Amino acid sequence: MNHTTCRHLGVAVALLAVLPALRVPALAQSVDLAERMPEGTVLYVGWAGCEHAATAAKETAIGKTLADPQVRGFFKSLDSAIEAF
């Protein structure tokens, strides 16, 4: 996922999370958005941003596998083959 796509995804998630809370007047102090959700809220999704997710993903088994030079080479050759097609 490129940086622009990730930024757009973050903005979309933020808007979807904030829209229900806009019924409440803005408070002068910072309030956790989860606390502002209506009582019947079934699902709340928070997003720390692309940079945080990318940093955390690098430490997972999948992140380490994808960072392996052989795996990166495989994906580069796959990308080249797809573009040539």
C-alpha positions as CSV (number, residue, x, y, z in Angstrom):
1,M,0.0,0.0,0.0
2,N,1.6,3.3,-1.0
3,H,1.7,6.3,1.3
4,T,-1.1,8.2,-0.5
5,T,-3.5,5.2,-0.4
6,C,-2.7,4.7,3.2
7,R,-3.4,8.4,4.0
8,H,-6.7,8.2,2.1
9,L,-7.7,5.1,4.0
10,G,-6.8,6.8,7.3
11,V,-8.9,9.8,6.5
12,A,-11.8,7.6,5.5
13,V,-11.7,5.6,8.7
14,A,-11.3,8.8,10.7
15,L,-14.4,10.4,9.0
16,L,-16.5,7.3,9.5
17,A,-15.5,7.2,13.2
18,V,-16.1,10.9,13.8
19,L,-19.3,11.4,11.9
20,P,-21.6,9.9,14.6
21,A,-19.8,12.0,17.3
22,L,-20.4,15.3,15.5
23,R,-23.9,15.5,17.0
24,V,-22.3,16.4,20.2
25,P,-20.9,20.0,20.4
26,A,-17.1,20.1,20.3
27,L,-15.5,20.3,23.7
28,A,-12.6,22.6,24.5
29,Q,-10.7,19.8,26.1
30,S,-9.4,16.7,24.3
31,V,-11.8,13.7,24.8
32,D,-11.2,10.1,23.8
33,L,-13.4,9.4,20.8
34,A,-14.4,6.0,22.2
35,E,-16.0,7.8,25.1
36,R,-18.1,10.0,22.8
37,M,-19.7,7.1,20.9
38,P,-23.4,6.6,21.6
39,E,-24.2,4.0,24.2
40,G,-25.5,1.5,21.6
41,T,-22.3,1.6,19.6
42,V,-21.4,-2.0,18.5
43,L,-18.1,-1.4,16.9
44,Y,-15.4,1.3,17.3
45,V,-12.2,1.3,15.1
46,G,-9.2,3.4,16.0
47,W,-6.4,4.1,13.7
48,A,-2.9,5.2,14.8
49,G,-1.8,6.0,11.3
50,C,0.3,4.5,8.5
51,E,3.7,5.1,10.1
52,H,2.7,3.4,13.3
53,A,1.2,0.4,11.4
54,A,4.2,0.1,9.2
55,T,6.6,0.1,12.1
56,A,4.6,-2.4,14.0
57,A,4.2,-4.7,10.9
58,K,8.0,-4.9,10.4
59,E,8.2,-6.7,13.8
60,T,5.7,-9.4,12.9
61,A,6.7,-12.8,11.3
62,I,5.0,-11.7,8.0
63,G,6.8,-8.4,8.1
64,K,10.2,-10.1,8.6
65,T,9.4,-12.6,5.9
66,L,8.5,-9.9,3.4
67,A,11.7,-8.0,4.3
68,D,13.9,-11.1,3.4
69,P,16.0,-10.3,0.3
70,Q,14.9,-13.5,-1.5
71,V,11.3,-12.7,-0.9
72,R,11.7,-9.1,-2.1
73,G,13.5,-10.4,-5.2
74,F,10.7,-12.8,-5.9
75,F,8.1,-10.0,-5.7
76,K,10.2,-7.8,-7.9
77,S,10.5,-10.5,-10.6
78,L,6.7,-11.2,-10.2
79,D,6.0,-7.5,-10.7
80,S,8.2,-7.3,-13.8
81,A,6.5,-10.4,-15.2
82,I,3.1,-8.9,-14.6
83,E,4.1,-5.6,-16.2
84,A,5.6,-7.4,-19.2
85,F,2.3,-9.4,-19.7
